[in-house]
Amino acid sequence: MGQVASLHPERLALLNQGHVAAATLTEELAVEFPVLMFAPAAPWRMEVWPEVTVGSLVRLQGEGSITRRMRLAGEILYRAWGLAGLEQLQGHPSDTVRGWAAYGVAAAPGLTLPERLERVRIWADDDHFGVREWAWLAVRPWIAADVGAAIAVLPGWTGSPSANLRRFAVESTRPRGVWCRHLQELKGNPALGLPILEPLKRYPARYVQDAVGNWLHDAAKSQPEFVLGLCQRWQQKNGDLATVRICRRALRGQ
């Protein structure tokens, strides 16, 4: 809280009014959701939310974890705008608002997992680091509910020209992950994730390398022999620096 409190009031006001994107995690955590939702420059009309009370919006800020607040904000935005309306927020200057849109996609009922992933793609490839994180966190419960479907779809993302989308495929399926539910099937049988990991073992971008290394590090906590054997195989066949770096990150602490 000390870092949040140290933000300059003018900077915090710009964040809360939705005029700028957060530059750091500290700034992201400082945004007051109810203030941002009622901001005069917000591109939504409050009268289309008859079921949303001021009290429920205020509750966003006291909900506890930021992921719970993001999910609640996404549900509110989806009820107000629907999926088509959420896409109109792509150019909004606030990364928090764009993150709400990603959570709005997660809140939409009746979508198959492939449809939901396709809808969240624009947020997974966002220019802002925070929005990209919210994108995978938003759909993680749906991935957890159908790991097989995720493994069937996401290998197609590993061939994308965008490093952001390649990383999303990895980060969204991490066996343990951060701030999210563990994927028991992948903790028990990490080989299920090889269709996603194998195409990326030599990928040059460190952003993707770190994700692959972290995925395997997660897996090593429950299946260390699998990860050790995989890294040995990868390095025997591919001695390039990308593969070595991935495996070093995967096996750290062992």
Buried (B, 14 or more C-beta within 10 A) or exposed (E): EEEEEEBEEEBBEBBBBBEBBBBEEEBBEBBBBBBBBBBEEBEBEEEEBEEBEEEEBBBBEEBEEBBEBBBBBBBBBBBBBEBEBBBEBEEBEBBBBBBBBBBBBBBBEEBEBBEBBEBBBBBBBBEBBBBBBBBBBBBBEBBBEBBEBBBEBBBBBBEBEEBBBBBBBBBBBBBBBEEBEBBEBBBEBBEBBEBBBBBBBBBEBBEBBBBBBBBBBBBBEBBEEBBBEBBEEBBEEBEEEBBBBBBEBBBEEE
